[in-house]
Amino acid sequence: MELIRQPSHGALYVEGFESEALQGRASVWIYLPPGYEDEPNRRYPVLYLLHGAWGWEFDWATKGSACETAGHMISAGEVEPHIIVMPNDGLAGVGSLYVNWRGARPRYEDWITRDLVGLVDSQLRTIPEREGRCIGGLSMGGYGATNLGLRNRTLYRSITSHSGFFDVRGLSELFQPVYDHALGSPERIRANNPIEYVEDIPAEEMPALLFDCGTEDFLYQGNVAFAERLKELGLPHTYREHPGAHTWEYWSEHLVDQLVFHFGR
């Protein structure tokens, strides 16, 4: 793995990693906490932070100030030191939904949960077990984090979502032409539709879950509906709503809440 430092945003850039699940190359930005190079025996928890549709791996670092925010909070002692991994969703410019598509390839879920986790744990000083992994994201990445986190409950200890969606029914128009390739059947829709399959998850298996949404966001009602469904099922979760819309201003501000939820002291 070749790491190319990007000092302007405090991240490392992994370019050209060969992903078996994608049958091609993938790119990742990685934030390493202060002191990482000075403490060679220390291991760190990891947050896998997913971007939204029509986005890129560098969005959280360049538009969301994720590296600066994490650095300030770590230095202030508000959160424990941690690594942030910001991958490409595998289908730059459109939106893969972070799910395995119909057929043998591509497998966007496997890219994140298998290839990427394997790469990070093999190359960085992580805590390579469930208690050392968290996942979060915004918009499509909020859906991806929730769906991947709930479907792979032995991998992640906690999940966060900003302005995500939790019911993929009715999104075919928004995500055409990828929707039919990604889902395409009632069985696949339910298997990747958190608001439906949460009824099959025992409460004791739920990762810690925080999701929020702006009250002016077009996805607001879907967040409220998911919170009501979880409450109805008696599944542990934290839901918060704030003034704001589907914007980087909102996501950058509330990234603080995600980091405290995952790594707060």
Salt bridges, closest charged atoms under 4 A:
GLU18 OE2 - ARG25 NE 2.91
GLU20 OE2 - ARG105 NH2 2.63
GLU20 OE1 - ARG107 NH2 2.69
GLU20 OE1 - ARG114 NH2 2.50
GLU37 OE2 - ARG5 NH2 2.79
GLU39 OE2 - ARG42 NH1 3.63
ASP59 OD1 - LYS63 NZ 3.80
GLU80 OE2 - ARG157 NH2 3.69
ASP89 OD1 - HIS51 NE2 3.56
GLU109 OE1 - ARG151 NH2 3.09
ASP110 OD2 - ARG107 NE 2.58
ASP115 OD1 - ARG114 NE 2.96
ASP121 OD2 - ARG133 NH2 2.83
GLU131 OE2 - ARG130 NH1 3.35
ASP167 OD2 - ARG169 NH2 2.78
GLU199 OE2 - ARG190 NH2 2.87
GLU199 OE1 - ARG229 NH2 2.86
ASP200 OD2 - ARG190 NH1 2.96
GLU205 OE1 - ARG153 NH2 2.94
ASP212 OD2 - HIS162 ND1 2.79
ASP217 OD2 - HIS246 ND1 2.72
GLU232 OE2 - ARG229 NH1 2.60
GLU253 OE2 - HIS254 NE2 3.97
ASP257 OD2 - HIS254 ND1 2.87
